[in-house]
Amino acid sequence: MSKVDGKFNFSPVSVNFLTECAKVLFAVVMLLFQARHQKVGEKPLLSVSTFMQAARSNVLLAVPALLYAINNYLKFIMQLYFNPATVKMLSNLKILVIAVLLKIIMKRRFSIIQWEALALLLIGISVNQMRSLPEGSTAMGLPVATGAYMYTLIFVTVPSMASVFNEYALKSQYDTSIYLQNLFLYGYGAIFNFLAIVGTAIVKGPNSFDIFQGHSRATMLLIFNNAAQGILSSFFFKYADTILKKYSSTVATIFTGIASALLFGHMITMNFVLGISIVVISMHQFFSPISKPKEEQESGKAGLIDTSINHKPKDDSFIEMTAGANEETCLLGMHWTSHELDVEPVKNSDIERACLVIQLVTEE
């Protein structure tokens, strides 16, 4: 809705800068809210010492912030080559790179079935991507196919690295408030985007320094939408994982395709339908309990056994205790009777049969 004749009337960098500012504002508000509801004895969140210590501990967040600043600009470039639904599908290509980075950096383990699920995901994306490029168009002096795939390669690798580094940085300082971590992350992002605006103004002239030039209601909605997505993503990275976040975004692809058809007149092709179907199958296969690595399955079984042992019903324990007491009483009673009445000693097999009958009666 913001494109005119294949171009944007506003600076994409300015949109990214305003998005980061909106996220910083949200982080500050939530941090103040959290500080007001702290319990007595907890370390104050708003103290200078706490802030400085957290800033030093979370300096690694500057790395994903820089990568996100690059990626957010590439998102607008990708819109010049593909329709929104295809861009959303292409973004799922990141999941394979993310899986490899998670295995290398965070030592995450994946089963063969899960790798096959990722392969299915790539197939689904490829099916949707077929014939999505307009023929005969050019941009920046390059054929569209060459430019599009070049940007796709960067569009896949840069945010994948950003996501993994972001998850690693957030979880490495797990005790730090997520709102305080978001404040640092979004603050770094705002700084990097502002430096890009300054660089653009130096190259193109002072007129390009106006960050509100060319903006409309559509761009304002875009800013708040991107801010909301970024905030929600941080919770995924800290409390879940990057792959779950990427898979969850595939659900939004369906709504993106429908909205693209309604707003821009794009056709929902058979390729798109088949691609979405394969992606859904891949998602089910990846998160199926049988697809987990053997170590996780064994630990899960051990946990179930421990739970069943530690949570036996009280009635069962009472019955076992009663049966044991009856058995012991039975043995003592039979032994005492044989001696007191001066009769032939009772054989062990007879005692056991008699006690078994008593146990069965007790259980009934």
Protein Blocks (a to p, Z undefined) as FASTA:
>chain_A
ZZgghiafbdfklmmmmmmmmmmmmmmmmmmmmmmmccehiacfkbmklmmmmmmmmmmm
mmmmmmmmmmmmmmmmmmmmmcfklmmmmmmmmmmmmmmmmmmmnopacdfklmmmmmmm
mmmmmmmmgokacghiaeehiafklmmmmmmmmmmmmmmmmmmmmmmmmmmmmmbcfklm
mmmmmmmmmmmmmmmmmmmmmmnojklmpmkgoiafklmmmmmmmmmmmmmmmmmmmmmc
fklmmmmmmmmmmmmmmmmmmmnopacdfklmmmmmmmmmmmmmmmpmklpcfklmmmmm
mmmmmmmmmmccfklmmmmmmmmmmmmmmmmmmmmmmmmnopacddfklmmmmmmmmmmm
mmZZ
